Amino acid sequence: MNNQTTITLNNGTKIPQFGLGVFQIEGNEATKKAVLEALAQGYRHIDTAHAYQNERGVGAGIKESGLAREEVWITSKLWPSDYGTAKTTIAIDKMLQRLDTDYIDLLLLHQQFGAYKEAWKEMELAVASGKVKAIGLSNFESNRLEEILQIATIQPAVLQVECHPYYQQSGLKKRIEPFGIALESWYPLGHANEDLLNEPIFQQLAKKYAKTNAQIILRWHIQSGNIVFPRSTKQNHIQENIDIFDFALSNDEMAEINQLDQNKRFFTLSLAEQEAQLSQFIPED
Ligand SMILES: NC(=O)c1ccc[n+]([C@@H]2O[C@H](COP(=O)([O-])OP(=O)(O)OC[C@H]3O[C@@H](n4cnc5c(N)ncnc54)[C@H](OP(=O)(O)O)[C@@H]3O)[C@@H](O)[C@H]2O)c1
C-alpha cells in the first residue's frame, strides 16, 4: 500500500500515519495473528504497551512476517511502575527483549503519574544510546505536560490521547502545536461506540464514497492530521480499516464532521481516580 501517508515528527523521523493498535488483544498468540494479518494487508505500524502484556506477540508477528525490521514502526509504552532513575533503563532493556528487537521506533510514558520526570530523563538516555529513536507521552493532558516540556532536552515527538469525532482535542492541539508535537488518537472509533459509528453523517458519506462508516471516521482522522491505529482482531475489519487511502473527504464534509465535537469522552476517570486505580496494576515482565 504505497499510498499510505506519513507524518514527519519533530526529530525528523517519518511515522506511518496509520497502524494497528493491540490494546485488549489477549495473549501473545492472538496478538501475533492480528499483527501478521495486518502486515500482510500492508500495515507498517504497530502500537503496543508493556501494560497490554502482548509485546512478545508483536515481536513474533514482525519476525514471522519476513519483513525487515526497519520496514515496520513499533511504538510501545512504559508503565509508571517502571518510572525512576536507573529503573527505567532496566525496563527499556527488558522491553527490547520482549519485542525481540534492538531498537524501538517510539517509546511513550503511558500515564501521567509516578516518577515521570525521572523516567523522561532515562528515555532521553535511551535515545542517546540508540535503543529508542523517538520519545513521547500518552495521557499527559494536565499541566504535567508542561512540566515535561520544561525539563525536556528532547521535546516529546507525540502525545497519544483519546480522540475521535465526539472529542476532537482542539484545545490540546493548540497547546502542543508550538512544540511540533504530533497528536496520536486512541479510541479512534470511540472504542466501537454504536452512537458514534452510526451518526447519520457517516451513513451518508459511506454511501457516497462506497465505504463503511468506520472508514469515513478513519479518513477524517487522517485528514485532520491525527496518527491513528484502530484495533481489530477480525480479518475483514483489519482489511477494511486500511482501505482509506483511495478517496478524500471535501473541506465541507470535514467541517460537517467537525460539528460533531461535543466534548464527550468515553474514558472519564479524573486524574486522581486514574492515579488511584491504575497504580494498583503492575504488569509482568
Ligand atoms: N495510550 C492509551 O492509554 C491508550 C488507551 C486506549 C487505546 N490506546 C491505543 O489505541 C488503540 C485503539 O483503541 P481501542 O482499541 O481501544 O479502540 P478503537 O480502535 O476505537 O475501537 C476498537 C473496537 O472497534 C472495533 N472495530 C475495529 N474496526 C472496526 C470496523 N471497521 N467496523 C466496526 N468495528 C470495528 C473492534 O472490534 P473487532 O475486533 O471486532 O473489529 C473493537 O471493538 C489501542 O489498540 C491502543 O493501541 C491507547
The ligand as a MOL file (V3000), in Angstrom:
LIG
                    3D

  0  0  0     0  0            999 V3000
M  V30 BEGIN CTAB
M  V30 COUNTS 48 52 0 0 0
M  V30 BEGIN ATOM
M  V30 1 N -2.4260 5.3030 25.4820 0
M  V30 2 C -3.5330 4.8370 25.9990 0
M  V30 3 O -3.8110 4.9940 27.1990 0
M  V30 4 C -4.4790 4.0890 25.1230 0
M  V30 5 C -5.7820 3.8030 25.5620 0
M  V30 6 C -6.6270 3.1190 24.6990 0
M  V30 7 C -6.1750 2.7350 23.4460 0
M  V30 8 N -4.9030 3.0010 23.0440 0 CHG=1
M  V30 9 C -4.3970 2.5960 21.7080 0
M  V30 10 O -5.3690 2.9200 20.7170 0
M  V30 11 C -5.7310 1.7270 20.0080 0
M  V30 12 C -7.1570 1.8110 19.5580 0
M  V30 13 O -8.0290 1.9630 20.6670 0
M  V30 14 P -9.1460 0.8950 21.0460 0
M  V30 15 O -8.7220 -0.4110 20.5450 0
M  V30 16 O -9.3770 0.9310 22.4630 0 CHG=-1
M  V30 17 O -10.4500 1.4820 20.3450 0
M  V30 18 P -10.9250 1.6210 18.8210 0
M  V30 19 O -9.8470 1.2710 17.8640 0
M  V30 20 O -11.6020 2.9300 18.7320 0
M  V30 21 O -12.0550 0.5250 18.7610 0
M  V30 22 C -11.7800 -0.8370 18.7480 0
M  V30 23 C -13.1110 -1.5630 18.5780 0
M  V30 24 O -13.6450 -1.2570 17.2950 0
M  V30 25 C -13.9800 -2.4450 16.6020 0
M  V30 26 N -13.6890 -2.2270 15.1860 0
M  V30 27 C -12.4730 -2.1440 14.5880 0
M  V30 28 N -12.5990 -1.9230 13.2780 0
M  V30 29 C -13.9210 -1.8540 13.0290 0
M  V30 30 C -14.6840 -1.6490 11.8530 0
M  V30 31 N -14.1030 -1.4690 10.6790 0
M  V30 32 N -16.0400 -1.6380 11.9660 0
M  V30 33 C -16.6490 -1.8160 13.1530 0
M  V30 34 N -15.9740 -2.0200 14.3140 0
M  V30 35 C -14.6310 -2.0310 14.2420 0
M  V30 36 C -13.1200 -3.5160 17.2160 0
M  V30 37 O -13.7600 -4.7590 17.1990 0
M  V30 38 P -13.2760 -6.0150 16.2810 0
M  V30 39 O -12.0480 -6.5890 16.9210 0
M  V30 40 O -14.4640 -6.8900 16.3520 0
M  V30 41 O -13.0070 -5.4830 14.9130 0
M  V30 42 C -13.0060 -3.0450 18.6710 0
M  V30 43 O -14.1220 -3.4880 19.4220 0
M  V30 44 C -5.4540 0.6190 21.0330 0
M  V30 45 O -5.4060 -0.6560 20.4640 0
M  V30 46 C -4.1500 1.0900 21.6190 0
M  V30 47 O -3.0830 0.7910 20.7390 0
M  V30 48 C -4.0630 3.6800 23.8680 0
M  V30 END ATOM
M  V30 BEGIN BOND
M  V30 1 1 1 2
M  V30 2 2 2 3
M  V30 3 1 2 4
M  V30 4 1 4 5
M  V30 5 2 4 48
M  V30 6 2 5 6
M  V30 7 1 6 7
M  V30 8 2 7 8
M  V30 9 1 8 9
M  V30 10 1 8 48
M  V30 11 1 9 10
M  V30 12 1 9 46
M  V30 13 1 10 11
M  V30 14 1 11 12
M  V30 15 1 11 44
M  V30 16 1 12 13
M  V30 17 1 13 14
M  V30 18 2 14 15
M  V30 19 1 14 16
M  V30 20 1 14 17
M  V30 21 1 17 18
M  V30 22 2 18 19
M  V30 23 1 18 20
M  V30 24 1 18 21
M  V30 25 1 21 22
M  V30 26 1 22 23
M  V30 27 1 23 24
M  V30 28 1 23 42
M  V30 29 1 24 25
M  V30 30 1 25 26
M  V30 31 1 25 36
M  V30 32 1 26 27
M  V30 33 1 26 35
M  V30 34 2 27 28
M  V30 35 1 28 29
M  V30 36 1 29 30
M  V30 37 2 29 35
M  V30 38 1 30 31
M  V30 39 2 30 32
M  V30 40 1 32 33
M  V30 41 2 33 34
M  V30 42 1 34 35
M  V30 43 1 36 37
M  V30 44 1 36 42
M  V30 45 1 37 38
M  V30 46 2 38 39
M  V30 47 1 38 40
M  V30 48 1 38 41
M  V30 49 1 42 43
M  V30 50 1 44 45
M  V30 51 1 44 46
M  V30 52 1 46 47
M  V30 END BOND
M  V30 END CTAB
M  END
